[in-house]
Amino acid sequence: MKEKQKGYIYLIMTFVIWGSLYVVSKFVLGKLPTFTVSCSRFVLAFIALTILDRGKHKKLEKADYKYVLLIGVAGYFIAVGAQLLGTKYAGASLASLINALNPITMTFFAAWLLHEKITVKKVLGLILAILGVYAILGGNSQEVSGIGVGLSLFAVLLWSLVSVFTRKVTQKYDSIQITRYAIGVAAVCYLPICLGEVVGNSDIHFEMSWVVALLYMSVICTGVAYLLWNKSLSILEAGTCSAFYPIQPLVSAGLGIVFLHEQLGIAFVIGAVMITAGVLINLKG
């Protein structure tokens, strides 16, 4: 199988997994404090990747330490944390719509910093896919929180910028090596906040349902998905990788219909067609 084809498969797997996070998180959020969930995800993901990582890797050069710190601190800690807070204040639907801007911001940063070409087909594909996301998620009217919108936009911009630098460093080192190091850095960053949330909190009661869900969120949605995302970035242009982002809300909405008994409307069908068409146009661009 050609490397490009592998990259496309990795991307589809990544966004299907991240899409499933919406349903699985319902079993955990509310049972544990928000940042305790994040800390647990990254600690368990680091352990899982350490077990999986059996290869002998090229030694990280001192000049490249900054990239691992950038991915771990700015990407996995600050950007993901800002996204969580943005979702809390703005609501899931609005935060998801803002998150759909990732393809635009990432394509811009890739063109600016990596000199990737922006074609007319790519632009049309991105617009069509993002309109598809709006068709699925944009029907809900709600009060707009300025703080929530600001945090969500900040998260999108920072994640896109970090992803561009991730492409740069994963072309030099093994993806699992960079992913594991960066996840370890993020886990350390989350730990003090987690301890602050847990100390004195007597409302935490262990239940098998949320323990299993947390393991899935940690090992699959964090460890495996981040690894697949970074492997995709090592193979394909960042702008191409970003075009797959609309698959995530599509999967989230689909799984919500199946497992959470949310209603299937014509907007979902129209949005699904637009997202699929947008991704296909982008791949041919």
LINVEN-V721061 format. One record per residue. N is the residue number from 0. SS is DSSP state (~ for helix, > for strand, _ for the rest). OMEGA is omega in degrees with one decimal (none if undefined). NEAR is the number of other ideal C-beta (glycine too) atoms within 12 Angstrom. Layout:
# LINVEN-V721061
<<N:SS:OMEGA:NEAR> <N:SS:OMEGA:NEAR>>
This chain:
# LINVEN-V721061
<<0:_:-179.0:10> <1:_:-178.5:10> <2:~:-179.5:15> <3:~:179.5:18> <4:~:175.9:15> <5:~:179.4:19> <6:~:178.9:32> <7:~:178.7:28> <8:~:177.8:21> <9:~:-178.2:33> <10:~:178.7:39> <11:~:178.3:30> <12:~:-179.1:28> <13:~:-173.1:38> <14:~:171.2:39> <15:~:178.6:28> <16:~:178.9:32> <17:~:176.0:38> <18:~:179.8:36> <19:~:-179.0:33> <20:~:-179.1:41> <21:~:-178.2:38> <22:~:-175.9:30> <23:~:-177.3:34> <24:~:178.5:33> <25:~:-178.6:24> <26:~:-173.2:26> <27:_:-177.2:32> <28:>:-174.3:26> <29:_:176.5:19> <30:_:177.6:25> <31:>:174.6:29> <32:_:-172.1:26> <33:~:-175.4:29> <34:~:171.8:31> <35:~:174.9:31> <36:~:-179.8:39> <37:~:179.7:41> <38:~:179.5:37> <39:~:179.2:37> <40:~:-174.5:44> <41:~:176.6:44> <42:~:-178.9:31> <43:~:177.5:30> <44:~:178.1:41> <45:~:178.8:35> <46:~:-178.9:22> <47:~:-179.8:31> <48:~:176.5:36> <49:~:177.9:21> <50:~:-178.1:14> <51:~:-173.2:21> <52:_:-179.4:24> <53:_:-174.0:12> <54:_:173.0:13> <55:_:-173.1:9> <56:_:173.3:18> <57:_:-179.1:14> <58:_:-179.1:13> <59:_:178.3:21> <60:_:-176.9:13> <61:~:-179.0:10> <62:~:-177.6:10> <63:~:176.2:25> <64:~:-176.8:20> <65:~:-179.5:20> <66:~:177.2:33> <67:~:177.7:34> <68:~:178.7:27> <69:~:-179.3:30> <70:~:-176.7:45> <71:~:-175.7:36> <72:~:-175.3:29> <73:~:-176.3:32> <74:~:-172.2:41> <75:~:-179.8:47> <76:~:-174.1:37> <77:~:-177.2:31> <78:~:179.4:37> <79:~:177.3:44> <80:~:178.3:33> <81:~:178.1:35> <82:~:178.3:35> <83:~:-179.9:34> <84:~:177.4:26> <85:~:177.6:36> <86:~:179.9:31> <87:~:-175.2:24> <88:~:-176.2:26> <89:~:-175.5:32> <90:_:-173.1:23> <91:~:-175.7:32> <92:~:-178.9:29> <93:~:178.2:34> <94:~:178.7:37> <95:~:177.8:40> <96:~:178.4:36> <97:~:178.6:39> <98:~:179.2:45> <99:_:176.5:43> <100:_:-179.3:33> <101:~:179.7:46> <102:~:-179.2:45> <103:~:-176.9:32> <104:~:-179.3:34> <105:~:177.2:43> <106:~:178.4:37> <107:~:-179.0:27> <108:~:179.3:33> <109:~:178.3:34> <110:~:-177.2:23> <111:~:-171.7:17> <112:~:-178.3:22> <113:_:178.5:28> <114:_:175.4:14> <115:_:-177.4:27> <116:_:174.9:17> <117:_:-179.4:29> <118:_:178.9:21> <119:~:179.8:14> <120:~:179.4:23> <121:~:179.6:35> <122:~:179.1:24> <123:~:178.7:23> <124:~:179.4:36> <125:~:-179.3:40> <126:~:-179.3:28> <127:~:-179.0:30> <128:~:-179.2:44> <129:~:174.3:38> <130:~:176.2:26> <131:~:176.2:38> <132:~:179.9:44> <133:~:179.1:28> <134:~:-178.6:30> <135:~:-170.0:40> <136:~:-169.1:35> <137:_:-176.2:24> <138:_:-176.2:20> <139:_:176.2:21> <140:_:-178.6:9> <141:_:175.7:18> <142:_:-177.8:13> <143:_:177.1:19> <144:_:179.3:20> <145:~:179.6:14> <146:~:-179.5:21> <147:~:178.9:30> <148:~:-180.0:27> <149:~:179.0:21> <150:~:-179.5:30> <151:~:177.8:40> <152:~:177.5:29> <153:~:179.7:29> <154:~:179.8:38> <155:~:-178.5:36> <156:~:-177.3:30> <157:~:179.2:32> <158:~:179.6:40> <159:~:179.4:37> <160:~:179.7:30> <161:~:179.8:44> <162:~:177.8:47> <163:~:177.9:38> <164:~:176.4:34> <165:~:176.7:44> <166:~:-177.6:38> <167:~:-174.5:29> <168:~:-179.6:36> <169:~:172.7:40> <170:_:-178.8:25> <171:_:-177.4:22> <172:_:178.2:30> <173:_:-176.5:26> <174:~:-178.1:37> <175:~:178.1:32> <176:~:-179.4:33> <177:~:-179.1:43> <178:~:-178.3:44> <179:~:179.7:38> <180:~:-176.3:39> <181:~:177.5:48> <182:~:176.1:47> <183:~:177.4:34> <184:~:179.9:30> <185:~:179.6:41> <186:~:178.5:36> <187:~:179.8:23> <188:~:-178.3:29> <189:~:-170.8:38> <190:~:-179.4:23> <191:~:179.4:16> <192:~:178.8:27> <193:~:-179.9:29> <194:~:178.1:16> <195:~:178.9:16> <196:~:-172.1:22> <197:~:-176.9:22> <198:_:178.6:13> <199:_:179.5:10> <200:_:-176.8:16> <201:_:-176.1:7> <202:_:-178.2:13> <203:_:178.3:22> <204:_:-177.1:13> <205:_:175.1:13> <206:_:-176.0:15> <207:~:-176.7:12> <208:~:-177.7:17> <209:~:175.8:26> <210:~:178.2:21> <211:~:179.6:18> <212:~:179.6:31> <213:~:176.7:35> <214:~:178.1:27> <215:~:178.7:29> <216:~:-175.7:39> <217:~:-173.6:35> <218:~:-174.6:31> <219:~:-174.2:30> <220:~:180.0:42> <221:~:-176.5:44> <222:~:-176.3:38> <223:~:-176.6:35> <224:~:178.3:37> <225:~:177.7:48> <226:~:179.1:37> <227:~:177.8:36> <228:~:-179.5:47> <229:~:175.9:45> <230:~:177.3:33> <231:~:-180.0:39> <232:~:179.0:41> <233:~:-176.4:33> <234:~:-172.3:27> <235:_:175.9:37> <236:_:-178.8:35> <237:~:178.8:46> <238:~:177.5:40> <239:~:179.2:37> <240:~:-177.0:44> <241:~:-178.0:47> <242:_:-178.4:49> <243:_:-177.2:44> <244:_:-179.4:48> <245:~:176.6:49> <246:~:-175.9:39> <247:~:177.7:40> <248:~:176.5:43> <249:~:178.4:42> <250:~:179.8:36> <251:~:-179.5:42> <252:~:179.4:39> <253:~:179.2:27> <254:~:176.3:27> <255:~:177.6:29> <256:~:-176.0:22> <257:~:-171.1:18> <258:~:-178.2:19> <259:_:175.9:20> <260:_:174.1:11> <261:_:-172.2:23> <262:_:175.3:13> <263:_:-179.8:19> <264:_:179.0:17> <265:~:179.2:13> <266:~:179.6:25> <267:~:-179.2:30> <268:~:179.4:19> <269:~:179.7:23> <270:~:-179.7:36> <271:~:178.7:29> <272:~:-179.2:22> <273:~:179.4:31> <274:~:179.8:43> <275:~:179.3:26> <276:~:-179.9:27> <277:~:178.4:38> <278:~:-179.4:38> <279:~:178.2:24> <280:~:-178.4:25> <281:~:-179.7:39> <282:~:179.3:28> <283:~:-178.5:16> <284:_:none:26>>
